[in-house]
Amino acid sequence: MKFYYFLFLFLYGCKSISPEVPIAVKAVAPPPKIIVSNITIPVGINLQEGLNEVEKQVPLKFQGSDQPCEGLGYSYIFERKPISFEFKENAVLFSVAGGLGLDVNYCPSCHSLFGDERCVIPRVYGSCGSNGEPRRQLLTQFQSNIQLNKSYQLVAETKLKSVKLLDPCQFSFMKINVTKEIENTITTELIKQEKEINQQISSLSIRPQLINAWDKLQDPIPLNDFGFLYLQPKSVAFDKIVFNEKQASTNIHLTLSPTVLTTKSTTYKKTALPSATEQKPAGSFGLYVDVVANYDSLSALLTASLKGSPIEIERKKFIVDSASLFQVSLDTLGLKVVFSGFKEGTLYFNGVPKIDSVSQKLKIESLSYALSTKSVLLNSAKWLCSDKILSFVQNNSSFELGPYMKEIEQSITENLNQEISAGINLSGKLTGLALKNIYIQEKNILVRCLMNAEMKLKIY
């Protein structure tokens, strides 16, 4: 009878450990939070076309006359030279120089005879800049203050700043300086040009450029193995216009809600360019990027870390042959350990993955035997239900994420610097990439990273 008893113990002691596989609860990671981001677009506006039209529309010659019977009468002609343009902050100065020819006459008093007014004494005549005399130099200047409106159209407010006769006409025999009178008359004529200048400048718009850019920014941007970046522009604001030579420039600020999707979206619909807002977005560009590490690659690393190292418990050796990972829940990871030695079989553990952002490691903490494994061990191999095994597995269950992070940075940096389409160039640099969350999924571990960057878009 004792022989059968010892035979039973021997056979039972050699029996392999085969607990049931823990039941996995399939789950997916929640969508990342939407981050409000900002892209700055330096936009150049070539004013040459509008200024050329101003040059064409402002008359080359102004002339007029006023011939009262009594007092000062005159006729004048002003022939201008090409307009010169000067740019100052957000204004354009138009200098119009030219030559003035003037004929004047003077009568101190008139009387009416048979319904016809006549000067009581012979009328006195004079001229300057006419009748063979060189034209007198006259300089006039307009100023146009220019800004963008909400429809991305240039809006100009033009005012005549000055009219100055550089070499005045002064007739000493009459002691009359007619300069002021002529300046006032020409001023009245030139003021009529303010509206024409406004119209020509306001014919310029950056709207076509922005419509094209807005449309292209809604296309998915490939991020190699990480999916597709959707910038999702939401609103537009802009700075005041500044001038450099004949080029106007401003910064357009786009508010975005960027997101990364693993596949191209079939439901995302493009929106039309909205009117500009006065609210300028603050802050840099930021979004969440999900990095997927599949269980096969992680299991290979885990096996390499655990395999072959013997653990002695109560003079019995325990050797790991292989290890693999699987999902238990959204925040719990399962470990399968196949072992040999004094006994052979399979152990299942549950652990909670944690990210060490300093060392950039993925660690498995709070390791414990799965319930099915613990039940089998307590019934057949209690010696295996040891904290020594738990410590060994947990201490060797960490993964270096540094190589993944470098790959992410390199890939994203490459894709943040590209020509989105003809004439639209995206540029940027990472300012930070932080590991934020980890999620356990059916076939992968998903590491969610927060990416911050400086982003610019150039339209040319």
C-alpha positions as a Markdown table, in Angstrom:
| # | Residue | x | y | z |
|---|---|---|---|---|
| 1 | Met | 0.0 | 0.0 | 0.0 |
| 2 | Lys | 2.9 | 2.4 | 0.8 |
| 3 | Phe | 4.4 | 1.6 | -2.6 |
| 4 | Tyr | 1.2 | 2.8 | -4.4 |
| 5 | Tyr | 1.1 | 5.9 | -2.2 |
| 6 | Phe | 4.7 | 6.9 | -3.1 |
| 7 | Leu | 4.0 | 6.1 | -6.8 |
| 8 | Phe | 1.0 | 8.4 | -6.7 |
| 9 | Leu | 3.1 | 11.2 | -5.1 |
| 10 | Phe | 5.8 | 10.7 | -7.7 |
| 11 | Leu | 3.5 | 10.8 | -10.7 |
| 12 | Tyr | 1.5 | 13.8 | -9.3 |
| 13 | Gly | 4.8 | 15.6 | -8.6 |
| 14 | Cys | 5.9 | 15.2 | -12.2 |
| 15 | Lys | 2.6 | 16.3 | -13.6 |
| 16 | Ser | 3.0 | 19.6 | -15.6 |
| 17 | Ile | 1.4 | 22.8 | -14.4 |
| 18 | Ser | -1.4 | 23.8 | -16.8 |
| 19 | Pro | -3.7 | 26.4 | -15.4 |
| 20 | Glu | -6.5 | 27.9 | -17.4 |
| 21 | Val | -5.7 | 31.0 | -19.5 |
| 22 | Pro | -7.1 | 34.2 | -17.8 |
| 23 | Ile | -10.1 | 35.5 | -19.6 |
| 24 | Ala | -9.3 | 38.7 | -21.5 |
| 25 | Val | -11.7 | 41.6 | -21.7 |
| 26 | Lys | -11.2 | 43.2 | -25.1 |
| 27 | Ala | -11.0 | 46.9 | -24.9 |
| 28 | Val | -9.8 | 49.9 | -27.0 |
| 29 | Ala | -8.1 | 53.0 | -25.9 |
| 30 | Pro | -10.3 | 56.1 | -25.5 |
| 31 | Pro | -9.8 | 58.8 | -28.1 |
| 32 | Pro | -7.2 | 61.4 | -27.2 |
| 33 | Lys | -8.3 | 64.7 | -25.9 |
| 34 | Ile | -8.5 | 67.5 | -28.4 |
| 35 | Ile | -5.7 | 70.1 | -28.0 |
| 36 | Val | -6.2 | 73.6 | -29.4 |
| 37 | Ser | -3.1 | 74.4 | -31.4 |
| 38 | Asn | -1.8 | 77.2 | -33.5 |
| 39 | Ile | 0.1 | 77.5 | -36.8 |
| 40 | Thr | 1.5 | 80.8 | -37.9 |
| 41 | Ile | 1.6 | 81.6 | -41.6 |
| 42 | Pro | 3.8 | 84.5 | -42.9 |
| 43 | Val | 2.0 | 85.8 | -45.9 |
| 44 | Gly | 3.5 | 88.2 | -48.5 |
| 45 | Ile | 1.2 | 90.4 | -50.6 |
| 46 | Asn | 2.8 | 91.9 | -53.7 |
| 47 | Leu | 1.4 | 95.4 | -54.1 |
| 48 | Gln | 3.0 | 96.0 | -57.4 |
| 49 | Glu | -0.2 | 95.2 | -59.4 |
| 50 | Gly | -2.3 | 97.6 | -57.3 |
| 51 | Leu | 0.3 | 100.3 | -57.4 |
| 52 | Asn | 0.6 | 100.0 | -61.2 |
| 53 | Glu | -3.1 | 100.6 | -61.4 |
| 54 | Val | -2.8 | 103.7 | -59.2 |
| 55 | Glu | -0.1 | 105.0 | -61.6 |
| 56 | Lys | -2.5 | 104.4 | -64.6 |
| 57 | Gln | -5.6 | 105.9 | -63.0 |
| 58 | Val | -4.2 | 109.1 | -61.5 |
| 59 | Pro | -4.3 | 111.6 | -64.4 |
| 60 | Leu | -1.0 | 112.8 | -65.9 |
| 61 | Lys | -2.4 | 116.3 | -66.3 |
| 62 | Phe | -4.6 | 118.5 | -64.1 |
| 63 | Gln | -5.9 | 121.8 | -65.4 |
| 64 | Gly | -8.5 | 124.3 | -64.5 |
| 65 | Ser | -9.3 | 128.0 | -64.3 |
| 66 | Asp | -11.3 | 130.6 | -62.4 |
| 67 | Gln | -11.9 | 133.9 | -64.2 |
| 68 | Pro | -14.0 | 136.3 | -62.1 |
| 69 | Cys | -14.3 | 139.9 | -63.3 |
| 70 | Glu | -13.2 | 141.4 | -60.0 |
| 71 | Gly | -10.2 | 140.2 | -58.1 |
| 72 | Leu | -7.8 | 137.4 | -58.9 |
| 73 | Gly | -8.4 | 135.3 | -62.0 |
| 74 | Tyr | -6.2 | 132.4 | -63.1 |
| 75 | Ser | -5.8 | 129.3 | -65.2 |
| 76 | Tyr | -3.3 | 126.6 | -64.5 |
| 77 | Ile | -2.0 | 123.3 | -65.8 |
| 78 | Phe | -0.1 | 120.7 | -63.7 |
| 79 | Glu | 1.7 | 117.9 | -65.5 |
| 80 | Arg | 2.9 | 115.2 | -63.1 |
| 81 | Lys | 5.9 | 112.8 | -63.3 |
| 82 | Pro | 5.7 | 109.1 | -62.4 |
| 83 | Ile | 4.5 | 108.5 | -58.9 |
| 84 | Ser | 7.1 | 107.4 | -56.3 |
| 85 | Phe | 6.0 | 105.1 | -53.5 |
| 86 | Glu | 7.4 | 104.9 | -50.0 |
| 87 | Phe | 6.5 | 102.3 | -47.4 |
| 88 | Lys | 6.3 | 103.1 | -43.7 |
| 89 | Glu | 4.9 | 100.7 | -41.1 |
| 90 | Asn | 1.4 | 99.9 | -42.3 |
| 91 | Ala | 1.1 | 102.9 | -44.7 |
| 92 | Val | 2.1 | 103.7 | -48.3 |
| 93 | Leu | 3.2 | 107.2 | -49.2 |
| 94 | Phe | 2.5 | 108.3 | -52.8 |
| 95 | Ser | 4.6 | 111.3 | -53.8 |
| 96 | Val | 3.4 | 113.1 | -57.0 |
| 97 | Ala | 5.8 | 115.7 | -58.3 |
| 98 | Gly | 5.4 | 117.7 | -61.4 |
| 99 | Gly | 5.5 | 121.1 | -63.1 |
| 100 | Leu | 3.0 | 123.9 | -62.8 |
| 101 | Gly | 2.1 | 126.5 | -65.4 |
| 102 | Leu | 0.1 | 129.5 | -64.2 |
| 103 | Asp | -1.5 | 132.5 | -65.9 |
| 104 | Val | -3.1 | 135.1 | -63.7 |
| 105 | Asn | -4.9 | 138.4 | -64.0 |
| 106 | Tyr | -6.1 | 141.0 | -61.6 |
| 107 | Cys | -8.9 | 143.6 | -61.5 |
| 108 | Pro | -9.4 | 145.7 | -58.4 |
| 109 | Ser | -13.0 | 146.6 | -59.3 |
| 110 | Cys | -15.6 | 146.0 | -61.9 |
| 111 | His | -18.8 | 147.8 | -62.9 |
| 112 | Ser | -21.7 | 146.8 | -65.0 |
| 113 | Leu | -22.5 | 148.6 | -68.3 |
| 114 | Phe | -25.5 | 147.5 | -70.3 |
| 115 | Gly | -25.4 | 144.1 | -68.5 |
| 116 | Asp | -21.7 | 143.6 | -69.2 |
| 117 | Glu | -19.2 | 143.6 | -66.3 |
| 118 | Arg | -16.0 | 145.4 | -67.1 |
| 119 | Cys | -12.8 | 146.3 | -65.1 |
| 120 | Val | -12.8 | 149.9 | -64.1 |
| 121 | Ile | -9.1 | 150.1 | -65.0 |
| 122 | Pro | -7.0 | 148.0 | -67.5 |
| 123 | Arg | -6.6 | 144.4 | -66.2 |
| 124 | Val | -3.1 | 143.4 | -65.0 |
| 125 | Tyr | -1.7 | 140.1 | -66.3 |
| 126 | Gly | 1.1 | 137.9 | -65.2 |
| 127 | Ser | 2.4 | 134.3 | -65.6 |
| 128 | Cys | 4.8 | 131.8 | -64.2 |
| 129 | Gly | 5.8 | 128.4 | -65.6 |
| 130 | Ser | 4.1 | 129.2 | -68.9 |
| 131 | Asn | 4.6 | 131.3 | -72.0 |
| 132 | Gly | 8.0 | 129.7 | -72.5 |
| 133 | Glu | 9.0 | 129.9 | -68.9 |
| 134 | Pro | 10.1 | 126.6 | -67.2 |
| 135 | Arg | 7.4 | 124.9 | -65.1 |
| 136 | Arg | 7.3 | 125.6 | -61.4 |
| 137 | Gln | 7.9 | 122.5 | -59.3 |
| 138 | Leu | 4.9 | 121.3 | -57.3 |
| 139 | Leu | 5.1 | 118.3 | -54.9 |
| 140 | Thr | 2.0 | 116.5 | -53.6 |
| 141 | Gln | 1.8 | 113.5 | -51.3 |
| 142 | Phe | -0.9 | 111.0 | -50.4 |
| 143 | Gln | -0.9 | 108.5 | -47.6 |
| 144 | Ser | -2.8 | 105.2 | -47.7 |
| 145 | Asn | -3.3 | 103.3 | -44.4 |
| 146 | Ile | -3.8 | 99.6 | -45.4 |
| 147 | Gln | -5.3 | 96.7 | -43.4 |
| 148 | Leu | -7.0 | 93.4 | -44.0 |
| 149 | Asn | -10.7 | 93.0 | -43.4 |
| 150 | Lys | -12.4 | 89.8 | -42.3 |
| 151 | Ser | -12.8 | 88.7 | -45.9 |
| 152 | Tyr | -9.0 | 88.9 | -46.4 |
| 153 | Gln | -9.4 | 91.8 | -48.7 |
| 154 | Leu | -7.0 | 94.8 | -48.5 |
| 155 | Val | -8.8 | 97.9 | -47.4 |
| 156 | Ala | -7.1 | 101.3 | -47.9 |
| 157 | Glu | -7.9 | 104.7 | -46.4 |
| 158 | Thr | -6.2 | 107.3 | -48.5 |
| 159 | Lys | -5.7 | 110.9 | -47.5 |
| 160 | Leu | -4.0 | 113.8 | -49.3 |
| 161 | Lys | -1.3 | 114.9 | -46.9 |
| 162 | Ser | 0.3 | 117.9 | -48.6 |
| 163 | Val | 0.4 | 120.1 | -51.7 |
| 164 | Lys | 3.4 | 122.3 | -51.8 |
| 165 | Leu | 4.7 | 124.6 | -54.6 |
| 166 | Leu | 8.4 | 124.5 | -54.2 |
| 167 | Asp | 9.2 | 127.7 | -56.2 |
| 168 | Pro | 6.1 | 129.9 | -55.6 |
| 169 | Cys | 4.7 | 132.3 | -58.1 |
| 170 | Gln | 4.9 | 135.8 | -56.6 |
| 171 | Phe | 4.0 | 138.8 | -58.7 |
| 172 | Ser | 5.8 | 141.8 | -57.1 |
| 173 | Phe | 4.1 | 144.4 | -59.2 |
| 174 | Met | 0.8 | 143.4 | -57.5 |
| 175 | Lys | 2.3 | 142.4 | -54.2 |
| 176 | Ile | 0.1 | 139.3 | -54.4 |
| 177 | Asn | 1.4 | 135.7 | -53.7 |
| 178 | Val | -1.0 | 133.4 | -55.5 |
| 179 | Thr | 0.7 | 130.2 | -54.2 |
| 180 | Lys | -1.9 | 129.5 | -51.5 |
| 181 | Glu | -4.8 | 130.1 | -53.8 |
| 182 | Ile | -3.4 | 127.7 | -56.4 |
| 183 | Glu | -2.4 | 125.1 | -53.8 |
| 184 | Asn | -6.0 | 125.1 | -52.5 |
| 185 | Thr | -7.4 | 124.7 | -55.9 |
| 186 | Ile | -5.1 | 121.8 | -56.9 |
| 187 | Thr | -5.8 | 120.3 | -53.5 |
| 188 | Thr | -9.5 | 120.1 | -54.3 |
| 189 | Glu | -8.8 | 118.4 | -57.5 |
| 190 | Leu | -6.3 | 115.9 | -56.0 |
| 191 | Ile | -8.7 | 115.0 | -53.1 |
| 192 | Lys | -10.9 | 113.5 | -55.8 |
| 193 | Gln | -8.1 | 110.9 | -56.4 |
| 194 | Glu | -8.3 | 109.5 | -52.9 |
| 195 | Lys | -11.3 | 107.3 | -53.8 |
| 196 | Glu | -9.6 | 106.0 | -57.0 |
| 197 | Ile | -6.4 | 105.0 | -55.0 |
| 198 | Asn | -8.6 | 103.2 | -52.4 |
| 199 | Gln | -10.3 | 101.2 | -55.1 |
| 200 | Gln | -7.1 | 100.1 | -56.8 |
| 201 | Ile | -5.5 | 99.0 | -53.6 |
| 202 | Ser | -8.7 | 97.3 | -52.4 |
| 203 | Ser | -8.7 | 95.2 | -55.5 |
| 204 | Leu | -5.9 | 93.1 | -54.0 |
| 205 | Ser | -6.8 | 90.1 | -51.9 |
| 206 | Ile | -5.0 | 87.1 | -50.2 |
| 207 | Arg | -8.3 | 85.2 | -50.1 |
| 208 | Pro | -7.5 | 82.9 | -53.0 |
| 209 | Gln | -4.2 | 82.0 | -51.4 |
| 210 | Leu | -5.9 | 81.2 | -48.1 |
| 211 | Ile | -8.7 | 79.2 | -49.6 |
| 212 | Asn | -6.1 | 77.0 | -51.3 |
| 213 | Ala | -4.1 | 76.7 | -48.1 |
| 214 | Trp | -7.2 | 76.0 | -45.9 |
| 215 | Asp | -8.3 | 73.2 | -48.3 |
| 216 | Lys | -4.8 | 71.6 | -48.4 |
| 217 | Leu | -4.4 | 71.8 | -44.6 |
| 218 | Gln | -7.5 | 69.5 | -44.3 |
| 219 | Asp | -5.8 | 66.7 | -46.2 |
| 220 | Pro | -4.3 | 63.9 | -44.1 |
| 221 | Ile | -0.5 | 64.1 | -43.7 |
| 222 | Pro | 1.1 | 60.7 | -43.6 |
| 223 | Leu | 3.3 | 60.0 | -40.5 |
| 224 | Asn | 4.9 | 56.8 | -41.8 |
| 225 | Asp | 4.1 | 53.9 | -39.3 |
| 226 | Phe | 2.1 | 56.2 | -36.9 |
| 227 | Gly | -0.9 | 56.9 | -39.1 |
| 228 | Phe | -2.2 | 60.2 | -40.5 |
| 229 | Leu | -2.1 | 63.6 | -39.0 |
| 230 | Tyr | -5.3 | 65.6 | -39.4 |
| 231 | Leu | -4.6 | 69.3 | -38.6 |
| 232 | Gln | -8.4 | 70.2 | -38.7 |
| 233 | Pro | -8.1 | 74.1 | -39.0 |
| 234 | Lys | -10.9 | 75.8 | -37.1 |
| 235 | Ser | -10.4 | 79.6 | -37.2 |
| 236 | Val | -8.2 | 82.4 | -38.6 |
| 237 | Ala | -6.8 | 85.6 | -37.2 |
| 238 | Phe | -4.1 | 87.9 | -38.5 |
| 239 | Asp | -1.6 | 90.6 | -37.4 |
| 240 | Lys | -1.4 | 94.1 | -38.8 |
| 241 | Ile | 0.1 | 94.5 | -42.2 |
| 242 | Val | 3.7 | 95.8 | -42.3 |
| 243 | Phe | 5.6 | 96.9 | -45.4 |
| 244 | Asn | 9.0 | 96.2 | -46.8 |
| 245 | Glu | 9.7 | 97.9 | -50.1 |
| 246 | Lys | 6.8 | 97.0 | -52.4 |
| 247 | Gln | 5.9 | 93.9 | -50.4 |
| 248 | Ala | 3.3 | 93.9 | -47.7 |
| 249 | Ser | 3.4 | 91.1 | -45.2 |
| 250 | Thr | 1.4 | 89.8 | -42.2 |
| 251 | Asn | 1.1 | 86.7 | -40.0 |
| 252 | Ile | -2.0 | 84.6 | -40.4 |
| 253 | His | -2.8 | 82.6 | -37.2 |
| 254 | Leu | -4.7 | 79.4 | -37.6 |
| 255 | Thr | -6.4 | 77.6 | -34.7 |
| 256 | Leu | -6.3 | 73.9 | -35.1 |
| 257 | Ser | -7.6 | 70.8 | -33.4 |
| 258 | Pro | -4.9 | 68.3 | -34.6 |
| 259 | Thr | -5.4 | 64.6 | -34.2 |
| 260 | Val | -3.6 | 61.5 | -35.4 |
| 261 | Leu | -5.6 | 58.6 | -36.8 |
| 262 | Thr | -4.1 | 55.1 | -37.5 |
| 263 | Thr | -6.0 | 55.0 | -40.8 |
| 264 | Lys | -7.5 | 57.5 | -43.2 |
| 265 | Ser | -10.8 | 58.9 | -42.1 |
| 266 | Thr | -13.8 | 58.2 | -44.4 |
| 267 | Thr | -16.1 | 60.4 | -42.4 |
| 268 | Tyr | -14.1 | 63.6 | -42.0 |
| 269 | Lys | -15.6 | 66.4 | -44.2 |
| 270 | Lys | -13.7 | 69.5 | -45.3 |
| 271 | Thr | -15.0 | 73.0 | -44.3 |
| 272 | Ala | -14.9 | 76.3 | -46.1 |
| 273 | Leu | -12.6 | 79.1 | -45.2 |
| 274 | Pro | -14.3 | 81.1 | -42.4 |
| 275 | Ser | -14.2 | 84.8 | -41.9 |
| 276 | Ala | -11.3 | 86.1 | -39.8 |
| 277 | Thr | -11.7 | 86.6 | -36.1 |
| 278 | Glu | -10.1 | 89.1 | -33.8 |
| 279 | Gln | -9.1 | 86.5 | -31.3 |
| 280 | Lys | -5.5 | 85.5 | -31.9 |
| 281 | Pro | -4.7 | 82.0 | -30.6 |
| 282 | Ala | -2.0 | 81.6 | -28.0 |
| 283 | Gly | 0.4 | 78.7 | -27.4 |
| 284 | Ser | 2.3 | 76.3 | -29.6 |
| 285 | Phe | 1.4 | 73.4 | -31.7 |
| 286 | Gly | 0.5 | 70.2 | -29.7 |
| 287 | Leu | -1.1 | 66.9 | -30.3 |
| 288 | Tyr | -1.3 | 63.3 | -29.1 |
| 289 | Val | 0.5 | 60.6 | -31.0 |
| 290 | Asp | -0.2 | 57.0 | -30.4 |
| 291 | Val | 2.7 | 54.6 | -30.7 |
| 292 | Val | 1.8 | 50.9 | -31.1 |
| 293 | Ala | 4.1 | 48.1 | -29.9 |
| 294 | Asn | 2.8 | 44.7 | -30.9 |
| 295 | Tyr | 2.9 | 41.8 | -28.4 |
| 296 | Asp | 5.2 | 39.6 | -30.7 |
| 297 | Ser | 8.1 | 42.1 | -30.5 |
| 298 | Leu | 7.6 | 42.8 | -26.8 |
| 299 | Ser | 7.3 | 39.0 | -26.0 |
| 300 | Ala | 10.6 | 38.4 | -27.8 |
| 301 | Leu | 12.3 | 41.1 | -25.7 |
| 302 | Leu | 10.7 | 39.6 | -22.5 |
| 303 | Thr | 11.8 | 36.1 | -23.4 |
| 304 | Ala | 15.4 | 37.3 | -24.0 |
| 305 | Ser | 15.3 | 38.9 | -20.5 |
| 306 | Leu | 13.9 | 35.9 | -18.6 |
| 307 | Lys | 15.0 | 32.9 | -20.5 |
| 308 | Gly | 17.6 | 30.5 | -19.0 |
| 309 | Ser | 18.1 | 32.1 | -15.6 |
| 310 | Pro | 17.5 | 29.4 | -13.0 |
| 311 | Ile | 15.6 | 30.2 | -9.8 |
| 312 | Glu | 16.1 | 27.9 | -6.8 |
| 313 | Ile | 13.2 | 27.6 | -4.5 |
| 314 | Glu | 13.4 | 25.0 | -1.6 |
| 315 | Arg | 16.3 | 23.3 | -3.5 |
| 316 | Lys | 14.1 | 23.0 | -6.6 |
| 317 | Lys | 15.2 | 24.7 | -9.8 |
| 318 | Phe | 12.8 | 26.7 | -11.9 |
| 319 | Ile | 13.9 | 27.8 | -15.4 |
| 320 | Val | 12.0 | 30.1 | -17.8 |
| 321 | Asp | 11.9 | 28.8 | -21.4 |
| 322 | Ser | 9.8 | 31.5 | -22.9 |
| 323 | Ala | 7.5 | 34.4 | -22.0 |
| 324 | Ser | 4.7 | 36.3 | -23.8 |
| 325 | Leu | 2.3 | 39.1 | -23.2 |
| 326 | Phe | -1.5 | 39.4 | -23.7 |
| 327 | Gln | -4.4 | 41.6 | -22.8 |
| 328 | Val | -6.4 | 41.1 | -19.7 |
| 329 | Ser | -8.1 | 44.5 | -19.6 |
| 330 | Leu | -7.6 | 48.1 | -20.8 |
| 331 | Asp | -5.1 | 48.7 | -17.9 |
| 332 | Thr | -4.0 | 45.2 | -17.0 |
| 333 | Leu | -1.4 | 43.1 | -18.9 |
| 334 | Gly | -1.2 | 39.3 | -18.8 |
| 335 | Leu | 2.2 | 37.4 | -18.8 |
| 336 | Lys | 2.5 | 33.8 | -19.9 |
| 337 | Val | 5.6 | 32.1 | -18.6 |
| 338 | Val | 6.6 | 28.6 | -19.9 |
| 339 | Phe | 9.1 | 26.9 | -17.6 |
| 340 | Ser | 11.0 | 23.7 | -17.0 |
| 341 | Gly | 13.2 | 22.3 | -14.3 |
| 342 | Phe | 12.0 | 20.4 | -11.3 |
| 343 | Lys | 8.6 | 20.8 | -12.8 |
| 344 | Glu | 7.5 | 22.1 | -16.2 |
| 345 | Gly | 4.4 | 23.9 | -17.3 |
| 346 | Thr | 2.9 | 27.3 | -17.6 |
| 347 | Leu | 2.3 | 30.2 | -15.2 |
| 348 | Tyr | 0.1 | 33.2 | -15.8 |
| 349 | Phe | 0.6 | 36.5 | -14.1 |
| 350 | Asn | -1.3 | 39.8 | -14.1 |
| 351 | Gly | 0.5 | 43.1 | -14.0 |
| 352 | Val | -0.1 | 46.8 | -14.3 |
| 353 | Pro | 2.1 | 48.6 | -16.9 |
| 354 | Lys | 3.6 | 51.9 | -15.9 |
| 355 | Ile | 5.7 | 54.4 | -17.8 |
| 356 | Asp | 8.8 | 55.9 | -16.3 |
| 357 | Ser | 9.1 | 59.1 | -18.2 |
| 358 | Val | 12.6 | 59.9 | -16.9 |
| 359 | Ser | 14.2 | 56.6 | -17.9 |
| 360 | Gln | 11.8 | 56.2 | -20.8 |
| 361 | Lys | 11.0 | 52.6 | -19.7 |
| 362 | Leu | 7.8 | 50.6 | -19.7 |
| 363 | Lys | 7.7 | 48.6 | -16.5 |
| 364 | Ile | 5.3 | 46.0 | -15.3 |
| 365 | Glu | 4.3 | 46.6 | -11.7 |
| 366 | Ser | 2.0 | 45.1 | -9.1 |
| 367 | Leu | 2.6 | 41.6 | -10.5 |
| 368 | Ser | 0.5 | 38.8 | -9.1 |
| 369 | Tyr | -0.4 | 35.2 | -10.0 |
| 370 | Ala | -3.6 | 34.9 | -12.1 |
| 371 | Leu | -6.4 | 33.3 | -10.1 |
| 372 | Ser | -6.4 | 30.1 | -12.1 |
| 373 | Thr | -2.6 | 29.8 | -11.7 |
| 374 | Lys | -2.7 | 30.4 | -8.0 |
| 375 | Ser | -5.4 | 27.8 | -7.5 |
| 376 | Val | -3.4 | 25.1 | -9.4 |
| 377 | Leu | -0.2 | 25.9 | -7.5 |
| 378 | Leu | -1.9 | 25.8 | -4.1 |
| 379 | Asn | -3.2 | 22.3 | -5.0 |
| 380 | Ser | -0.2 | 20.8 | -6.7 |
| 381 | Ala | 3.0 | 22.8 | -6.4 |
| 382 | Lys | 2.7 | 25.3 | -3.6 |
| 383 | Trp | 6.5 | 25.9 | -3.6 |
| 384 | Leu | 6.1 | 27.6 | -7.0 |
| 385 | Cys | 3.7 | 30.1 | -5.5 |
| 386 | Ser | 6.6 | 32.2 | -4.3 |
| 387 | Asp | 7.4 | 35.9 | -4.0 |
| 388 | Lys | 10.8 | 35.0 | -5.3 |
| 389 | Ile | 9.3 | 34.1 | -8.7 |
| 390 | Leu | 7.2 | 37.2 | -8.7 |
| 391 | Ser | 10.2 | 39.4 | -8.0 |
| 392 | Phe | 12.3 | 37.7 | -10.6 |
| 393 | Val | 9.6 | 38.1 | -13.4 |
| 394 | Gln | 8.8 | 41.7 | -12.3 |
| 395 | Asn | 12.4 | 42.8 | -12.1 |
| 396 | Asn | 13.1 | 41.5 | -15.6 |
| 397 | Ser | 9.9 | 42.8 | -17.2 |
| 398 | Ser | 10.8 | 46.3 | -18.4 |
| 399 | Phe | 11.2 | 47.6 | -21.9 |
| 400 | Glu | 13.4 | 50.4 | -23.2 |
| 401 | Leu | 11.2 | 52.9 | -25.0 |
| 402 | Gly | 14.1 | 55.2 | -26.0 |
| 403 | Pro | 14.6 | 53.6 | -29.4 |
| 404 | Tyr | 10.8 | 54.0 | -30.1 |
| 405 | Met | 10.9 | 57.6 | -29.0 |
| 406 | Lys | 13.9 | 58.4 | -31.3 |
| 407 | Glu | 12.0 | 56.8 | -34.2 |
| 408 | Ile | 8.9 | 58.8 | -33.4 |
| 409 | Glu | 10.9 | 62.1 | -33.2 |
| 410 | Gln | 12.7 | 61.4 | -36.5 |
| 411 | Ser | 9.5 | 60.4 | -38.3 |
| 412 | Ile | 7.4 | 63.3 | -37.1 |
| 413 | Thr | 10.2 | 65.8 | -37.7 |
| 414 | Glu | 10.5 | 64.6 | -41.3 |
| 415 | Asn | 6.8 | 64.9 | -41.8 |
| 416 | Leu | 6.5 | 68.3 | -40.2 |
| 417 | Asn | 8.9 | 69.6 | -42.8 |
| 418 | Gln | 7.4 | 69.1 | -46.2 |
| 419 | Glu | 5.7 | 70.7 | -49.2 |
| 420 | Ile | 2.0 | 70.0 | -48.6 |
| 421 | Ser | 1.2 | 71.1 | -52.1 |
| 422 | Ala | 2.6 | 73.4 | -54.8 |
| 423 | Gly | 3.2 | 76.7 | -53.1 |
| 424 | Ile | 2.4 | 75.6 | -49.6 |
| 425 | Asn | 5.3 | 74.5 | -47.4 |
| 426 | Leu | 4.9 | 73.2 | -43.8 |
| 427 | Ser | 7.9 | 73.5 | -41.4 |
| 428 | Gly | 8.3 | 72.8 | -37.8 |
| 429 | Lys | 10.5 | 71.4 | -35.0 |
| 430 | Leu | 9.7 | 69.4 | -31.9 |
| 431 | Thr | 10.0 | 71.2 | -28.6 |
| 432 | Gly | 8.9 | 68.3 | -26.5 |
| 433 | Leu | 7.7 | 64.7 | -26.6 |
| 434 | Ala | 6.4 | 63.2 | -23.4 |
| 435 | Leu | 5.0 | 59.8 | -22.6 |
| 436 | Lys | 1.6 | 60.3 | -21.1 |
| 437 | Asn | -0.6 | 57.1 | -21.0 |
| 438 | Ile | -0.5 | 53.4 | -21.8 |
| 439 | Tyr | -3.4 | 51.3 | -22.9 |
| 440 | Ile | -3.6 | 47.5 | -23.2 |
| 441 | Gln | -5.3 | 46.3 | -26.3 |
| 442 | Glu | -6.1 | 43.0 | -27.9 |
| 443 | Lys | -3.0 | 42.8 | -30.0 |
| 444 | Asn | -0.9 | 45.7 | -29.0 |
| 445 | Ile | 0.3 | 48.0 | -26.2 |
| 446 | Leu | -0.6 | 51.5 | -27.1 |
| 447 | Val | 1.6 | 54.3 | -25.7 |
| 448 | Arg | 0.1 | 57.8 | -26.0 |
| 449 | Cys | 2.6 | 60.6 | -26.3 |
| 450 | Leu | 2.1 | 64.3 | -26.1 |
| 451 | Met | 4.0 | 66.1 | -28.8 |
| 452 | Asn | 4.7 | 69.9 | -28.7 |
| 453 | Ala | 6.2 | 71.7 | -31.7 |
| 454 | Glu | 6.7 | 75.0 | -33.3 |
| 455 | Met | 4.9 | 75.0 | -36.6 |
| 456 | Lys | 4.9 | 77.4 | -39.5 |
| 457 | Leu | 3.2 | 77.4 | -42.9 |
| 458 | Lys | 4.6 | 79.4 | -45.8 |
| 459 | Ile | 2.5 | 80.3 | -48.8 |
| 460 | Tyr | 4.5 | 81.4 | -51.9 |
